[in-house]
C-alpha cells in the first residue's frame, strides 16, 4: 500500500514544494518495480524522471496482462482494474500537465494541471490528439492537431522526444512547451493508446550540458559508447561507465555526479539505484534502445532541477 497526494505551496515563492499531506491507499502489486519515493520529493525532481518511470512501469503491467488501457467512458458493470485506477490516481496527482488517449487519439483522461495549462476542459472521447485549443510550431506556423507530436507517436507507434510546440489558450495567451508522448501497448504488443506530458518552458533553447558530469549505466558496451559520444557532443562529460546498478551506487559515493543515464534493463535491477538518485536530488533518465533522444531528456531533467534551486 502506498500513500500519495500533494499540497499547494505555502508561499508564492515556493512553487516546487509539493509533499504528502493526505494519503490514499493504492495496491501497487501490479506495478512490479515502482519506486514509492516520488510523493516525498520536490515537484521539479519528479516531473521528468518519474513520468518516464511511471509510464515504463504501467507499460510493463499492460504487457503482463495485469492492466487495461485507461478508458474515457465508464461501461456499466465494468469496474476499472486496480492498475488502471492506480495509474489514474498517480497521473491526477502529478504536478505537470498529463493526459491519455486511446489508439485512435481520442482523449480518455487528463489531470487538473492539464486544464490549467490548456485553459480548457477537453471533451473525453471526442477531442483528439491534444488537450490544447490551438497549436503552433515554435516559429509561429500553425500546427494541426492531427500532425502534433502525440499524433505522430500514435500513428508511428513510437515515443517522440526532443520536439517543442506552442499552445494557444482560449484567451489568446501562448505557452511554449516540450511534449513527451509515449505509446501504451498491451500483452500482444498492440498499440492501445498513449500518455503525454506537456512540460512548459520559458524559451526554446538548444540542449547544452555545459560540463555536467554524467554517469552512464549500461551493460552494453556499444550503447555506452554511443551515449558517451552524445554526451560529449552536447558539451557534457561522461565521468564513468557502470555495467550494473550496484557499480553505479558505488560510484555515487566516490565521484561528483551531476546526472545519470540508465540504460534498461540492468542485470541487478534499477529500483535501489533510482531510490538513491531521488534521495540525493540527482537528475536521471531511464531509456530503452532510443539513444538519440536521451540528451534532450537529460537536458529537460537538468533544467527542471535548475528551476527548483
N, C-alpha and C positions, 0 to 999 in steps of 0.2 A: 504494500500500500504506500501511497506517495501523496504528500500534500503540496498543492501549488496554487498560488494566487499572487496578485500584485497590488501594491499600494501606490497611490499617486505621490509625486514628490512633495515633501513638506514645505520646501521653499521654491520660489520660481527659479532660483539659480541651481536647483538640484534635479535637472531633467533626467539623469540617468540612475537615480536612486529608486530602484524598484525591488522590493523584497517581499517575502511571505508575510501575510497578515492573517487571512482567514483560510484555512486549509480545507480541501475536499479530498475524499479518498478515491483513488483510482487503482484498479487492478492492472498492473503493467506486466503480467506474466506473458502477454502476447508480444511485448516488445523486449526481446531477449537480452539486449545489451544496452538498455537505456542507462544513462548516467544521471541519477536523480539529484544533481547538484545545481542545475541551472536556475532553479527557483530561488536559490540563495545568492545569486551573483548579480552584480550591477547590470543594468539593461544593456549597455554597449558591449559587454562581454558575452552576452548570449545570442545577440542578434544573428551575426553571420555564421559563426561556427555551429551554434545549436540548431539553427534552421537546417543546415546540411545534415547534422547528426539525426535530428528528428525525422526528416524525410527518408534518410537511409534506413532507419530502423522500421519505419512504417512500411516501406517497400519490402523489407525482409518479411514482415508479418503478412503482407499481401501474397508474396511469393510462396510462403509456407502454408497458405490457405487458412491463416488464423485471423484474417480481417477481410472486410468488404470495402469497396470504394465508398467515399463519402457521398451521400445522396442528398440532393436538394429538396426532394419530395418524400415525406414520410408515408409509406404504404400502410394501409390498415392491417393490423395484426402482425406487422413485421417490425420487430424492435431492432435498433441499431446494435451491431456487435460491440463487445467490450472494447475492442481495439478501435473501432470507428468512433465510439463515444470518447475514448481517451484522446484520440487524435484531435477531435473537435475541441475538446476542452483545453488541450495544450495550445492549439492554434488560437483559440478565443482569448486565452490569457497572454499570448505572445504580444510584446510591445510594438513590433513592426507590423505594417500592413501585410496581411496574407489572405489568400483566397484559393479555392479549389474549383476545378471544373471536371466534367465528365469527358469521355474520349472525343465527343463532338464539340467540345469547347463551351458547353453551357455551364454557367456559374452554378455551383452546388453549395458553396459556403463562403462566407467572408467574415472577418472579425471587425470589432469596433474601430480598430486602428485603420482598417481599410476604408471605412466610412469617413473618418476624419481626413484621411489622405485625399480621397477622391472627391469629397464634398457631396456625395450622393449615396443612396442605397440601391445597389444593383438588384434587379429582379431575378430571383432564383429560378433556374430552369428556363429562363427566357433570354436574358442578356448573355452574350457570348464573348469569349476570349479575354476580356479585361473588365475590371470593375470601374474603370475611369470613364468620364464622359467623352472626352476627345483626347487624341494622342498626336504627338509630333516627334519628328526626329530632332536631335539637338540643334540642327541648323534651321529649324522652324518649318521644314517641309511637313505637310500633313502625313500622318501615319495611319492608314486604315486599320481598324481593329483586326480584320482577318489577315493582316500582314504583320501584326505585332509579334514580339518575341514569344509570347505564350502560344500564339497560333502556330508559329514555326516549330516550337517544341512539340506540339501535339501532331502537326502534320508530318513532321520528320522523325517523330518518336525519339527525341534526344533532348538532353538538358542544354539550355542556352545560357552562356555566361559571357561577360566581357562586353555587353552592349548597354547602351543608355538611351533614354527616351525622355519626353516631357509630357506630363499630364496637364490638361486644362480642366479646371473646375467649372461648375455652373456660373459662378460669379466672375469668371474671366481670368482668375489668377492661374499662373502656370508654375508647375513644380517639376524640376528635373529629378530623375531617379534612375536607379540601376535595378533592372528586373532579374529574378532568379527562377525562371520557370523550369520545373523538373517533372518528368513523366512519372506516373504511377503504373505499375504492372502487376497483373495477377499471377497465380501459380503457374499458368501456362506460358507466361511471358508476354501475354497480350496487353496492349495499352488499354487502361481502364479510366484514365483521367490524368490530371496534373495538379501540382500545387505551385504557387508563385508567391514570392516575397518582393515587395516594392520598397527598395531602400533609397530614401530621399537623400539627395546630395546637394551641396551648396553650389557647386560649379563642376563642369566637366573638366577632368584633368587626366593626363596620361599616368598610368601606374609607374611609380618610381620608388624603389625600395630604399634608396639613399643610404647605402652602407649597412642596412639592417642585417643582423646576424641570424641566419636561418638554419635550423637543424632539419635535415632530410631524414625521414624514417621510411625505409623501403627494403624489402628482402630481394628485390630485383635490381641487379647492378645496372642494367640498361635503362630502366625507369629512373633510377637515382642519377645516372649520368645526364639524362635529358633534363631532369629537374634542376640539376646543378647549372647547366647551361642557361636555362630560362631565368634562374635567379641572377646569374652573372649579367645577362643582357638587360635586366631591369635595374641594375645598379646595386644589387644586394650581395651578401657574402654567405656562401654555404660553408658554415664553420665545421661541419662534420656530417657523416652519413651513418645512421644506425640501422641495423638489419632487423631488430626486434624492439618491441615496446620496452623490454627490460633494459636494453642498451641505451635507449633514449632516456629513460628515467635516470640512469646513472650519469649520463652526460649533462642532464639538467642540474645535477649537483656539482658538476665540475667546471662548467663553462657559462659564460654570459650568453643567453639565448633570448632573442627578441621575438622570434616567431618560429612556427614549426609547420612543415608539410608532411602529412602522414598518408602514405600510400597503402590502401587496404587491398586485401586482408593482411593482417600480421599473424605470424605463426602462433604467437602467445597472446593474441587478443589486444584490443586497444582501450578497453574500459579503464584500467588503472592509470594509463598514460593520460587519457583525456581528463580524468579526475584531477591529476596533478597539474595539468595545464590550466584548468579552470581555477584551481586554488591559487596558483601563482600568477594569475592575471596575464597569461601569455597567449596571444592570438594564435590560432591554428586553423588549418584547412584539412579536411578529410576528403580524399578523392579516390576514384577507381578508374584507371585507364583513360584519363582525359587530361593529359599534361598541358595542352595548350591553354587551358583556362585557369589553371591554378594560380598563376601570378596575379591575375586580375582579382581572383577571390581573396588571395592573401592581402593584396592592396586594400580591398574593402575592409577586411578584418583589422588591419593596422590603422586605417582611417577612423574606424569606429573606436578603437582604443584611444587614439589621439583626442577624439571628441569627448571622451569621458574624463580626461585629465584636467 
